[in-house]
């Protein structure tokens, strides 16, 4: 779960354009307008429920030893996998759109 949440944080930083500089904190990424624009309000609600300091904050609970990884509910791990998939797809779409701009054509599914 810790590796998956670190990867998710990296993907979200890439989505908001922070790939080349120091990344934003996960709580700031969850609140970022670009994340909501690219992932949708439902995904942001799940991000907030799982990782926000005012909610479950599962990553920190596991990281600091308050919750052993084996105690994590499967539904939470499955939710993380879905969020990872959605963020990766959004990043791929953003990169295809950017590449199409450089080529001078519209973005396509196979580009």
Biopython code that builds the backbone (N, CA, C, O; Angstrom):
import numpy as np
from Bio.PDB.StructureBuilder import StructureBuilder

atoms = [
    (1, "UNK", "N", (0.820, -1.191, 0.000)),
    (1, "UNK", "CA", (0.000, 0.000, 0.000)),
    (1, "UNK", "C", (0.864, 1.256, 0.000)),
    (1, "UNK", "O", (0.534, 2.248, -0.650)),
    (2, "UNK", "N", (1.980, 1.204, 0.739)),
    (2, "UNK", "CA", (2.854, 2.374, 0.788)),
    (2, "UNK", "C", (3.475, 2.666, -0.577)),
    (2, "UNK", "O", (3.576, 3.825, -0.980)),
    (3, "UNK", "N", (3.885, 1.632, -1.278)),
    (3, "UNK", "CA", (4.474, 1.836, -2.609)),
    (3, "UNK", "C", (3.416, 2.356, -3.570)),
    (3, "UNK", "O", (3.685, 3.259, -4.362)),
    (4, "UNK", "N", (2.226, 1.798, -3.505)),
    (4, "UNK", "CA", (1.142, 2.254, -4.367)),
    (4, "UNK", "C", (0.762, 3.692, -4.100)),
    (4, "UNK", "O", (0.502, 4.446, -5.038)),
    (5, "UNK", "N", (0.723, 4.089, -2.841)),
    (5, "UNK", "CA", (0.368, 5.472, -2.534)),
    (5, "UNK", "C", (1.486, 6.433, -2.940)),
    (5, "UNK", "O", (1.212, 7.569, -3.327)),
    (6, "UNK", "N", (2.738, 5.991, -2.855)),
    (6, "UNK", "CA", (3.851, 6.833, -3.337)),
    (6, "UNK", "C", (3.774, 7.007, -4.848)),
    (6, "UNK", "O", (4.010, 8.098, -5.367)),
    (7, "UNK", "N", (3.443, 5.933, -5.548)),
    (7, "UNK", "CA", (3.280, 6.015, -6.998)),
    (7, "UNK", "C", (2.112, 6.926, -7.362)),
    (7, "UNK", "O", (2.214, 7.723, -8.294)),
    (8, "UNK", "N", (1.012, 6.811, -6.636)),
    (8, "UNK", "CA", (-0.139, 7.680, -6.883)),
    (8, "UNK", "C", (0.239, 9.143, -6.680)),
    (8, "UNK", "O", (-0.141, 9.998, -7.480)),
    (9, "UNK", "N", (0.974, 9.433, -5.630)),
    (9, "UNK", "CA", (1.404, 10.797, -5.363)),
    (9, "UNK", "C", (2.272, 11.326, -6.508)),
    (9, "UNK", "O", (2.138, 12.481, -6.914)),
    (10, "UNK", "N", (3.148, 10.486, -7.017)),
    (10, "UNK", "CA", (4.006, 10.873, -8.147)),
    (10, "UNK", "C", (3.166, 11.153, -9.401)),
    (10, "UNK", "O", (3.392, 12.144, -10.096)),
    (11, "UNK", "N", (2.197, 10.274, -9.684)),
    (11, "UNK", "CA", (1.324, 10.467, -10.844)),
    (11, "UNK", "C", (0.533, 11.773, -10.724)),
    (11, "UNK", "O", (0.402, 12.516, -11.697)),
    (12, "UNK", "N", (0.015, 12.043, -9.539)),
    (12, "UNK", "CA", (-0.743, 13.286, -9.344)),
    (12, "UNK", "C", (0.145, 14.506, -9.523)),
    (12, "UNK", "O", (-0.285, 15.508, -10.093)),
    (13, "UNK", "N", (1.387, 14.429, -9.039)),
    (13, "UNK", "CA", (2.332, 15.532, -9.256)),
    (13, "UNK", "C", (2.584, 15.744, -10.742)),
    (13, "UNK", "O", (2.658, 16.883, -11.203)),
    (14, "UNK", "N", (2.715, 14.666, -11.489)),
    (14, "UNK", "CA", (2.900, 14.774, -12.938)),
    (14, "UNK", "C", (1.677, 15.405, -13.596)),
    (14, "UNK", "O", (1.811, 16.210, -14.518)),
    (15, "UNK", "N", (0.499, 15.044, -13.130)),
    (15, "UNK", "CA", (-0.733, 15.587, -13.702)),
    (15, "UNK", "C", (-0.837, 17.099, -13.528)),
    (15, "UNK", "O", (-1.349, 17.791, -14.408)),
    (16, "UNK", "N", (-0.362, 17.607, -12.414)),
    (16, "UNK", "CA", (-0.451, 19.049, -12.173)),
    (16, "UNK", "C", (0.772, 19.793, -12.700)),
    (16, "UNK", "O", (0.913, 20.999, -12.499)),
    (17, "UNK", "N", (1.650, 19.062, -13.375)),
    (17, "UNK", "CA", (2.802, 19.710, -13.994)),
    (17, "UNK", "C", (3.996, 19.861, -13.093)),
    (17, "UNK", "O", (4.858, 20.700, -13.352)),
    (18, "UNK", "N", (4.074, 19.067, -12.031)),
    (18, "UNK", "CA", (5.174, 19.187, -11.090)),
    (18, "UNK", "C", (6.280, 18.184, -11.308)),
    (18, "UNK", "O", (7.071, 17.937, -10.398)),
    (19, "UNK", "N", (6.361, 17.592, -12.499)),
    (19, "UNK", "CA", (7.346, 16.547, -12.744)),
    (19, "UNK", "C", (8.785, 17.000, -12.641)),
    (19, "UNK", "O", (9.643, 16.210, -12.245)),
    (20, "UNK", "N", (9.081, 18.243, -12.982)),
    (20, "UNK", "CA", (10.451, 18.696, -13.005)),
    (20, "UNK", "C", (10.892, 19.445, -11.766)),
    (20, "UNK", "O", (12.048, 19.855, -11.663)),
    (21, "UNK", "N", (9.979, 19.627, -10.824)),
    (21, "UNK", "CA", (10.344, 20.368, -9.610)),
    (21, "UNK", "C", (9.887, 19.587, -8.384)),
    (21, "UNK", "O", (9.270, 18.528, -8.496)),
    (22, "UNK", "N", (10.197, 20.122, -7.237)),
    (22, "UNK", "CA", (9.798, 19.452, -6.006)),
    (22, "UNK", "C", (8.284, 19.298, -5.978)),
    (22, "UNK", "O", (7.554, 20.233, -6.308)),
    (23, "UNK", "N", (7.817, 18.133, -5.589)),
    (23, "UNK", "CA", (6.399, 17.836, -5.629)),
    (23, "UNK", "C", (5.607, 18.476, -4.509)),
    (23, "UNK", "O", (6.148, 18.883, -3.480)),
    (24, "UNK", "N", (4.312, 18.551, -4.743)),
    (24, "UNK", "CA", (3.388, 19.033, -3.740)),
    (24, "UNK", "C", (3.073, 17.905, -2.761)),
    (24, "UNK", "O", (3.247, 16.728, -3.078)),
    (25, "UNK", "N", (2.617, 18.269, -1.592)),
    (25, "UNK", "CA", (2.168, 17.283, -0.620)),
    (25, "UNK", "C", (0.886, 16.642, -1.118)),
    (25, "UNK", "O", (0.131, 17.258, -1.870)),
    (26, "UNK", "N", (0.640, 15.418, -0.706)),
    (26, "UNK", "CA", (-0.534, 14.686, -1.160)),
    (26, "UNK", "C", (-1.819, 15.442, -0.823)),
    (26, "UNK", "O", (-2.732, 15.495, -1.647)),
    (27, "UNK", "N", (-1.905, 16.020, 0.358)),
    (27, "UNK", "CA", (-3.113, 16.765, 0.732)),
    (27, "UNK", "C", (-3.324, 17.959, -0.196)),
    (27, "UNK", "O", (-4.464, 18.304, -0.507)),
    (28, "UNK", "N", (-2.240, 18.593, -0.640)),
    (28, "UNK", "CA", (-2.357, 19.720, -1.571)),
    (28, "UNK", "C", (-2.728, 19.241, -2.966)),
    (28, "UNK", "O", (-3.461, 19.923, -3.683)),
    (29, "UNK", "N", (-2.233, 18.085, -3.351)),
    (29, "UNK", "CA", (-2.584, 17.516, -4.653)),
    (29, "UNK", "C", (-4.070, 17.162, -4.704)),
    (29, "UNK", "O", (-4.733, 17.390, -5.715)),
    (30, "UNK", "N", (-4.585, 16.606, -3.616)),
    (30, "UNK", "CA", (-5.999, 16.248, -3.565)),
    (30, "UNK", "C", (-6.873, 17.488, -3.748)),
    (30, "UNK", "O", (-7.933, 17.411, -4.370)),
    (31, "UNK", "N", (-6.442, 18.612, -3.219)),
    (31, "UNK", "CA", (-7.215, 19.859, -3.310)),
    (31, "UNK", "C", (-6.959, 20.629, -4.602)),
    (31, "UNK", "O", (-7.630, 21.630, -4.855)),
    (32, "UNK", "N", (-6.015, 20.193, -5.418)),
    (32, "UNK", "CA", (-5.630, 20.915, -6.628)),
    (32, "UNK", "C", (-6.722, 20.824, -7.694)),
    (32, "UNK", "O", (-7.247, 19.744, -7.964)),
    (33, "UNK", "N", (-7.058, 21.962, -8.293)),
    (33, "UNK", "CA", (-8.118, 22.020, -9.316)),
    (33, "UNK", "C", (-7.798, 21.149, -10.530)),
    (33, "UNK", "O", (-8.700, 20.561, -11.127)),
    (34, "UNK", "N", (-6.534, 21.066, -10.894)),
    (34, "UNK", "CA", (-6.144, 20.280, -12.070)),
    (34, "UNK", "C", (-6.391, 18.791, -11.853)),
    (34, "UNK", "O", (-6.756, 18.079, -12.789)),
    (35, "UNK", "N", (-6.198, 18.324, -10.638)),
    (35, "UNK", "CA", (-6.472, 16.920, -10.336)),
    (35, "UNK", "C", (-7.960, 16.643, -10.513)),
    (35, "UNK", "O", (-8.337, 15.634, -11.108)),
    (36, "UNK", "N", (-8.798, 17.525, -10.005)),
    (36, "UNK", "CA", (-10.244, 17.333, -10.171)),
    (36, "UNK", "C", (-10.649, 17.425, -11.635)),
    (36, "UNK", "O", (-11.506, 16.666, -12.088)),
    (37, "UNK", "N", (-10.049, 18.336, -12.374)),
    (37, "UNK", "CA", (-10.381, 18.484, -13.792)),
    (37, "UNK", "C", (-10.032, 17.217, -14.574)),
    (37, "UNK", "O", (-10.790, 16.796, -15.449)),
    (38, "UNK", "N", (-8.914, 16.626, -14.267)),
    (38, "UNK", "CA", (-8.451, 15.466, -15.034)),
    (38, "UNK", "C", (-9.017, 14.129, -14.534)),
    (38, "UNK", "O", (-9.208, 13.207, -15.327)),
    (39, "UNK", "N", (-9.285, 14.017, -13.236)),
    (39, "UNK", "CA", (-9.760, 12.749, -12.686)),
    (39, "UNK", "C", (-11.257, 12.730, -12.402)),
    (39, "UNK", "O", (-11.878, 11.668, -12.395)),
    (40, "UNK", "N", (-11.829, 13.897, -12.171)),
    (40, "UNK", "CA", (-13.244, 13.981, -11.845)),
    (40, "UNK", "C", (-13.484, 14.091, -10.350)),
    (40, "UNK", "O", (-12.635, 13.732, -9.535)),
    (41, "UNK", "N", (-14.650, 14.591, -10.014)),
    (41, "UNK", "CA", (-15.001, 14.839, -8.611)),
    (41, "UNK", "C", (-15.107, 13.534, -7.816)),
    (41, "UNK", "O", (-14.751, 13.495, -6.638)),
    (42, "UNK", "N", (-15.587, 12.486, -8.447)),
    (42, "UNK", "CA", (-15.734, 11.205, -7.739)),
    (42, "UNK", "C", (-14.368, 10.660, -7.305)),
    (42, "UNK", "O", (-14.208, 10.205, -6.172)),
    (43, "UNK", "N", (-13.396, 10.709, -8.205)),
    (43, "UNK", "CA", (-12.054, 10.224, -7.863)),
    (43, "UNK", "C", (-11.437, 11.086, -6.766)),
    (43, "UNK", "O", (-10.768, 10.567, -5.872)),
    (44, "UNK", "N", (-11.656, 12.390, -6.828)),
    (44, "UNK", "CA", (-11.122, 13.278, -5.790)),
    (44, "UNK", "C", (-11.780, 12.971, -4.446)),
    (44, "UNK", "O", (-11.122, 13.035, -3.407)),
    (45, "UNK", "N", (-13.062, 12.642, -4.457)),
    (45, "UNK", "CA", (-13.741, 12.271, -3.211)),
    (45, "UNK", "C", (-13.114, 11.012, -2.615)),
    (45, "UNK", "O", (-12.935, 10.927, -1.400)),
    (46, "UNK", "N", (-12.776, 10.022, -3.467)),
    (46, "UNK", "CA", (-12.109, 8.807, -2.993)),
    (46, "UNK", "C", (-10.710, 9.119, -2.477)),
    (46, "UNK", "O", (-10.299, 8.608, -1.435)),
    (47, "UNK", "N", (-9.981, 9.959, -3.206)),
    (47, "UNK", "CA", (-8.648, 10.365, -2.745)),
    (47, "UNK", "C", (-8.737, 10.999, -1.365)),
    (47, "UNK", "O", (-7.954, 10.686, -0.469)),
    (48, "UNK", "N", (-9.687, 11.878, -1.214)),
    (48, "UNK", "CA", (-9.861, 12.569, 0.057)),
    (48, "UNK", "C", (-10.238, 11.598, 1.169)),
    (48, "UNK", "O", (-9.724, 11.692, 2.283)),
    (49, "UNK", "N", (-11.129, 10.672, 0.867)),
    (49, "UNK", "CA", (-11.563, 9.704, 1.882)),
    (49, "UNK", "C", (-10.419, 8.809, 2.343)),
    (49, "UNK", "O", (-10.321, 8.487, 3.527)),
    (50, "UNK", "N", (-9.561, 8.409, 1.424)),
    (50, "UNK", "CA", (-8.480, 7.484, 1.773)),
    (50, "UNK", "C", (-7.238, 8.162, 2.333)),
    (50, "UNK", "O", (-6.565, 7.604, 3.200)),
    (51, "UNK", "N", (-6.925, 9.370, 1.843)),
    (51, "UNK", "CA", (-5.616, 9.954, 2.135)),
    (51, "UNK", "C", (-5.620, 11.305, 2.831)),
    (51, "UNK", "O", (-4.560, 11.787, 3.231)),
    (52, "UNK", "N", (-6.762, 11.918, 2.983)),
    (52, "UNK", "CA", (-6.814, 13.247, 3.586)),
    (52, "UNK", "C", (-6.551, 13.174, 5.086)),
    (52, "UNK", "O", (-7.015, 12.247, 5.750)),
    (53, "UNK", "N", (-5.810, 14.145, 5.628)),
    (53, "UNK", "CA", (-5.577, 14.164, 7.080)),
    (53, "UNK", "C", (-6.870, 14.271, 7.884)),
    (53, "UNK", "O", (-6.897, 13.876, 9.050)),
    (54, "UNK", "N", (-7.935, 14.794, 7.294)),
    (54, "UNK", "CA", (-9.205, 14.918, 8.004)),
    (54, "UNK", "C", (-10.092, 13.687, 7.824)),
    (54, "UNK", "O", (-11.239, 13.674, 8.272)),
    (55, "UNK", "N", (-9.558, 12.648, 7.164)),
    (55, "UNK", "CA", (-10.336, 11.427, 6.931)),
    (55, "UNK", "C", (-9.526, 10.213, 7.387)),
    (55, "UNK", "O", (-8.891, 10.263, 8.440)),
    (56, "UNK", "N", (-9.538, 9.124, 6.616)),
    (56, "UNK", "CA", (-8.834, 7.904, 7.030)),
    (56, "UNK", "C", (-7.321, 8.061, 7.108)),
    (56, "UNK", "O", (-6.689, 7.537, 8.025)),
    (57, "UNK", "N", (-6.741, 8.774, 6.158)),
    (57, "UNK", "CA", (-5.293, 9.003, 6.131)),
    (57, "UNK", "C", (-4.511, 7.687, 6.243)),
    (57, "UNK", "O", (-3.582, 7.566, 7.042)),
    (58, "UNK", "N", (-4.907, 6.714, 5.430)),
    (58, "UNK", "CA", (-4.356, 5.358, 5.527)),
    (58, "UNK", "C", (-2.849, 5.292, 5.333)),
    (58, "UNK", "O", (-2.164, 4.532, 6.018)),
    (59, "UNK", "N", (-2.339, 6.074, 4.416)),
    (59, "UNK", "CA", (-0.890, 6.019, 4.166)),
    (59, "UNK", "C", (-0.114, 6.340, 5.433)),
    (59, "UNK", "O", (0.842, 5.643, 5.773)),
    (60, "UNK", "N", (-0.519, 7.388, 6.130)),
    (60, "UNK", "CA", (0.201, 7.768, 7.348)),
    (60, "UNK", "C", (-0.024, 6.765, 8.476)),
    (60, "UNK", "O", (0.887, 6.513, 9.264)),
    (61, "UNK", "N", (-1.218, 6.193, 8.564)),
    (61, "UNK", "CA", (-1.468, 5.179, 9.591)),
    (61, "UNK", "C", (-0.545, 3.974, 9.408)),
    (61, "UNK", "O", (-0.009, 3.439, 10.378)),
    (62, "UNK", "N", (-0.369, 3.560, 8.168)),
    (62, "UNK", "CA", (0.516, 2.424, 7.888)),
    (62, "UNK", "C", (1.978, 2.833, 8.067)),
    (62, "UNK", "O", (2.758, 2.116, 8.692)),
    (63, "UNK", "N", (2.338, 3.987, 7.514)),
    (63, "UNK", "CA", (3.723, 4.456, 7.569)),
    (63, "UNK", "C", (4.227, 4.561, 9.006)),
    (63, "UNK", "O", (5.371, 4.204, 9.287)),
    (64, "UNK", "N", (3.382, 5.048, 9.919)),
    (64, "UNK", "CA", (3.806, 5.260, 11.298)),
    (64, "UNK", "C", (3.535, 4.054, 12.201)),
    (64, "UNK", "O", (3.751, 4.120, 13.411)),
    (65, "UNK", "N", (3.060, 2.952, 11.608)),
    (65, "UNK", "CA", (2.913, 1.720, 12.351)),
    (65, "UNK", "C", (1.634, 1.568, 13.147)),
    (65, "UNK", "O", (1.511, 0.630, 13.934)),
    (66, "UNK", "N", (0.676, 2.468, 12.962)),
    (66, "UNK", "CA", (-0.587, 2.351, 13.680)),
    (66, "UNK", "C", (-1.509, 1.307, 13.053)),
    (66, "UNK", "O", (-2.454, 0.834, 13.683)),
    (67, "UNK", "N", (-1.217, 0.960, 11.809)),
    (67, "UNK", "CA", (-2.002, -0.038, 11.084)),
    (67, "UNK", "C", (-1.016, -0.894, 10.299)),
    (67, "UNK", "O", (-0.295, -0.390, 9.438)),
    (68, "UNK", "N", (-0.988, -2.167, 10.594)),
    (68, "UNK", "CA", (-0.107, -3.071, 9.855)),
    (68, "UNK", "C", (-0.683, -3.285, 8.460)),
    (68, "UNK", "O", (-1.903, -3.327, 8.298)),
    (69, "UNK", "N", (0.172, -3.421, 7.452)),
    (69, "UNK", "CA", (-0.341, -3.633, 6.097)),
    (69, "UNK", "C", (-1.319, -4.811, 6.003)),
    (69, "UNK", "O", (-2.258, -4.762, 5.209)),
    (70, "UNK", "N", (-1.117, -5.852, 6.787)),
    (70, "UNK", "CA", (-2.026, -7.006, 6.734)),
    (70, "UNK", "C", (-3.388, -6.677, 7.344)),
    (70, "UNK", "O", (-4.352, -7.407, 7.117)),
    (71, "UNK", "N", (-3.482, -5.594, 8.111)),
    (71, "UNK", "CA", (-4.752, -5.173, 8.707)),
    (71, "UNK", "C", (-5.577, -4.287, 7.770)),
    (71, "UNK", "O", (-6.732, -3.972, 8.055)),
    (72, "UNK", "N", (-4.983, -3.901, 6.678)),
    (72, "UNK", "CA", (-5.668, -3.047, 5.714)),
    (72, "UNK", "C", (-6.790, -3.830, 5.038)),
    (72, "UNK", "O", (-6.590, -4.964, 4.603)),
    (73, "UNK", "N", (-7.950, -3.229, 4.952)),
    (73, "UNK", "CA", (-9.073, -3.891, 4.297)),
    (73, "UNK", "C", (-8.826, -3.971, 2.797)),
    (73, "UNK", "O", (-8.283, -3.047, 2.191)),
    (74, "UNK", "N", (-9.235, -5.092, 2.213)),
    (74, "UNK", "CA", (-9.027, -5.307, 0.779)),
    (74, "UNK", "C", (-9.713, -4.234, -0.058)),
    (74, "UNK", "O", (-9.207, -3.867, -1.119)),
    (75, "UNK", "N", (-10.836, -3.732, 0.391)),
    (75, "UNK", "CA", (-11.538, -2.711, -0.389)),
    (75, "UNK", "C", (-10.727, -1.421, -0.489)),
    (75, "UNK", "O", (-10.811, -0.704, -1.486)),
    (76, "UNK", "N", (-9.943, -1.132, 0.545)),
    (76, "UNK", "CA", (-9.111, 0.066, 0.489)),
    (76, "UNK", "C", (-7.954, -0.129, -0.498)),
    (76, "UNK", "O", (-7.612, 0.780, -1.255)),
    (77, "UNK", "N", (-7.366, -1.311, -0.478)),
    (77, "UNK", "CA", (-6.301, -1.617, -1.443)),
    (77, "UNK", "C", (-6.859, -1.605, -2.865)),
    (77, "UNK", "O", (-6.210, -1.098, -3.780)),
    (78, "UNK", "N", (-8.047, -2.154, -3.055)),
    (78, "UNK", "CA", (-8.675, -2.161, -4.377)),
    (78, "UNK", "C", (-8.980, -0.733, -4.838)),
    (78, "UNK", "O", (-8.833, -0.411, -6.017)),
    (79, "UNK", "N", (-9.398, 0.103, -3.918)),
    (79, "UNK", "CA", (-9.667, 1.512, -4.262)),
    (79, "UNK", "C", (-8.387, 2.217, -4.702)),
    (79, "UNK", "O", (-8.397, 3.013, -5.641)),
    (80, "UNK", "N", (-7.289, 1.918, -4.015)),
    (80, "UNK", "CA", (-6.009, 2.497, -4.414)),
    (80, "UNK", "C", (-5.634, 2.060, -5.823)),
    (80, "UNK", "O", (-5.169, 2.874, -6.620)),
    (81, "UNK", "N", (-5.829, 0.786, -6.137)),
    (81, "UNK", "CA", (-5.514, 0.295, -7.482)),
    (81, "UNK", "C", (-6.362, 0.991, -8.543)),
    (81, "UNK", "O", (-5.862, 1.332, -9.615)),
    (82, "UNK", "N", (-7.630, 1.200, -8.250)),
    (82, "UNK", "CA", (-8.500, 1.915, -9.200)),
    (82, "UNK", "C", (-8.042, 3.350, -9.391)),
    (82, "UNK", "O", (-8.035, 3.857, -10.513)),
    (83, "UNK", "N", (-7.663, 4.006, -8.308)),
    (83, "UNK", "CA", (-7.179, 5.385, -8.408)),
    (83, "UNK", "C", (-5.870, 5.449, -9.186)),
    (83, "UNK", "O", (-5.660, 6.365, -9.982)),
    (84, "UNK", "N", (-4.994, 4.480, -8.958)),
    (84, "UNK", "CA", (-3.742, 4.415, -9.720)),
    (84, "UNK", "C", (-4.027, 4.266, -11.212)),
    (84, "UNK", "O", (-3.416, 4.943, -12.039)),
    (85, "UNK", "N", (-4.945, 3.390, -11.543)),
    (85, "UNK", "CA", (-5.302, 3.169, -12.946)),
    (85, "UNK", "C", (-5.877, 4.430, -13.574)),
    (85, "UNK", "O", (-5.524, 4.791, -14.697)),
    (86, "UNK", "N", (-6.752, 5.089, -12.854)),
    (86, "UNK", "CA", (-7.377, 6.318, -13.374)),
    (86, "UNK", "C", (-6.349, 7.431, -13.555)),
    (86, "UNK", "O", (-6.365, 8.135, -14.565)),
    (87, "UNK", "N", (-5.461, 7.589, -12.586)),
    (87, "UNK", "CA", (-4.436, 8.634, -12.678)),
    (87, "UNK", "C", (-3.462, 8.345, -13.818)),
    (87, "UNK", "O", (-3.063, 9.261, -14.538)),
    (88, "UNK", "N", (-3.079, 7.083, -13.985)),
    (88, "UNK", "CA", (-2.175, 6.717, -15.079)),
    (88, "UNK", "C", (-2.828, 6.960, -16.433)),
    (88, "UNK", "O", (-2.173, 7.442, -17.357)),
    (89, "UNK", "N", (-4.108, 6.631, -16.561)),
    (89, "UNK", "CA", (-4.827, 6.871, -17.817)),
    (89, "UNK", "C", (-4.931, 8.367, -18.103)),
    (89, "UNK", "O", (-4.757, 8.795, -19.244)),
    (90, "UNK", "N", (-5.212, 9.159, -17.078)),
    (90, "UNK", "CA", (-5.309, 10.608, -17.261)),
    (90, "UNK", "C", (-3.967, 11.200, -17.663)),
    (90, "UNK", "O", (-3.909, 12.089, -18.513)),
    (91, "UNK", "N", (-2.888, 10.712, -17.058)),
    (91, "UNK", "CA", (-1.565, 11.204, -17.422)),
    (91, "UNK", "C", (-1.221, 10.816, -18.851)),
    (91, "UNK", "O", (-0.658, 11.620, -19.594)),
    (92, "UNK", "N", (-1.553, 9.588, -19.243)),
    (92, "UNK", "CA", (-1.323, 9.160, -20.620)),
    (92, "UNK", "C", (-2.080, 10.021, -21.618)),
    (92, "UNK", "O", (-1.536, 10.401, -22.655)),
    (93, "UNK", "N", (-3.336, 10.332, -21.306)),
    (93, "UNK", "CA", (-4.140, 11.186, -22.189)),
    (93, "UNK", "C", (-3.540, 12.587, -22.270)),
    (93, "UNK", "O", (-3.505, 13.188, -23.344)),
    (94, "UNK", "N", (-3.073, 13.104, -21.149)),
    (94, "UNK", "CA", (-2.471, 14.436, -21.149)),
    (94, "UNK", "C", (-1.194, 14.454, -21.982)),
    (94, "UNK", "O", (-0.940, 15.415, -22.709)),
    (95, "UNK", "N", (-0.406, 13.420, -21.881)),
    (95, "UNK", "CA", (0.840, 13.361, -22.660)),
    (95, "UNK", "C", (0.559, 13.192, -24.149)),
    (95, "UNK", "O", (1.268, 13.763, -24.979)),
    (96, "UNK", "N", (-0.474, 12.407, -24.502)),
    (96, "UNK", "CA", (-0.836, 12.270, -25.916)),
    (96, "UNK", "C", (-1.316, 13.602, -26.477)),
    (96, "UNK", "O", (-0.976, 13.964, -27.604)),
    (97, "UNK", "N", (-2.106, 14.333, -25.692)),
    (97, "UNK", "CA", (-2.598, 15.641, -26.134)),
    (97, "UNK", "C", (-1.440, 16.616, -26.324)),
    (97, "UNK", "O", (-1.421, 17.382, -27.287)),
    (98, "UNK", "N", (-0.490, 16.586, -25.419)),
    (98, "UNK", "CA", (0.676, 17.464, -25.529)),
    (98, "UNK", "C", (1.518, 17.112, -26.756)),
    (98, "UNK", "O", (1.984, 18.000, -27.470)),
    (99, "UNK", "N", (1.708, 15.828, -26.992)),
    (99, "UNK", "CA", (2.480, 15.392, -28.161)),
    (99, "UNK", "C", (1.775, 15.793, -29.448)),
    (99, "UNK", "O", (2.426, 16.178, -30.420)),
    (100, "UNK", "N", (0.443, 15.705, -29.461)),
    (100, "UNK", "CA", (-0.308, 16.086, -30.655)),
    (100, "UNK", "C", (-0.172, 17.575, -30.937)),
    (100, "UNK", "O", (-0.126, 17.990, -32.095)),
    (101, "UNK", "N", (-0.107, 18.371, -29.887)),
    (101, "UNK", "CA", (0.089, 19.813, -30.078)),
    (101, "UNK", "C", (1.429, 20.087, -30.749)),
    (101, "UNK", "O", (1.535, 20.954, -31.617)),
    (102, "UNK", "N", (2.446, 19.346, -30.341)),
    (102, "UNK", "CA", (3.769, 19.521, -30.950)),
    (102, "UNK", "C", (3.772, 19.074, -32.405)),
    (102, "UNK", "O", (4.489, 19.642, -33.229)),
    (103, "UNK", "N", (2.970, 18.053, -32.725)),
    (103, "UNK", "CA", (2.896, 17.567, -34.104)),
    (103, "UNK", "C", (1.939, 18.391, -34.942)),
    (103, "UNK", "O", (1.996, 18.340, -36.170)),
    (104, "UNK", "N", (1.069, 19.142, -34.306)),
    (104, "UNK", "CA", (0.138, 19.979, -35.029)),
    (104, "UNK", "C", (-1.175, 19.309, -35.381)),
    (104, "UNK", "O", (-1.920, 19.823, -36.214)),
    (105, "UNK", "N", (-1.476, 18.181, -34.772)),
    (105, "UNK", "CA", (-2.724, 17.490, -35.050)),
    (105, "UNK", "C", (-3.499, 17.240, -33.780)),
    (105, "UNK", "O", (-2.997, 17.442, -32.675)),
    (106, "UNK", "N", (-4.761, 16.785, -33.955)),
    (106, "UNK", "CA", (-5.570, 16.497, -32.757)),
    (106, "UNK", "C", (-5.086, 15.212, -32.086)),
    (106, "UNK", "O", (-4.555, 14.322, -32.750)),
    (107, "UNK", "N", (-5.273, 15.118, -30.764)),
    (107, "UNK", "CA", (-4.871, 13.889, -30.073)),
    (107, "UNK", "C", (-5.792, 12.748, -30.472)),
    (107, "UNK", "O", (-7.001, 12.929, -30.614)),
    (108, "UNK", "N", (-5.214, 11.592, -30.646)),
    (108, "UNK", "CA", (-5.989, 10.410, -30.989)),
    (108, "UNK", "C", (-5.708, 9.290, -30.034)),
    (108, "UNK", "O", (-4.725, 9.339, -29.295)),
    (109, "UNK", "N", (-6.549, 8.274, -30.027)),
    (109, "UNK", "CA", (-6.369, 7.194, -29.058)),
    (109, "UNK", "C", (-5.092, 6.393, -29.272)),
    (109, "UNK", "O", (-4.535, 5.862, -28.311)),
    (110, "UNK", "N", (-4.624, 6.294, -30.490)),
    (110, "UNK", "CA", (-3.426, 5.513, -30.762)),
    (110, "UNK", "C", (-2.156, 6.319, -30.781)),
    (110, "UNK", "O", (-1.094, 5.800, -31.123)),
    (111, "UNK", "N", (-2.247, 7.582, -30.419)),
    (111, "UNK", "CA", (-1.061, 8.436, -30.462)),
    (111, "UNK", "C", (-0.426, 8.592, -29.109)),
    (111, "UNK", "O", (0.584, 9.282, -28.977)),
]
sb = StructureBuilder()
sb.init_structure("model")
sb.init_model(0)
sb.init_chain("A")
sb.init_seg("    ")
for serial, (resi, resn, name, xyz) in enumerate(atoms, 1):
    if name == "N":
        sb.init_residue(resn, " ", resi, " ")
    sb.init_atom(name, np.array(xyz, "f"), 0.0, 1.0, " ", f" {name:<3s}", serial, name[0])
structure = sb.get_structure()
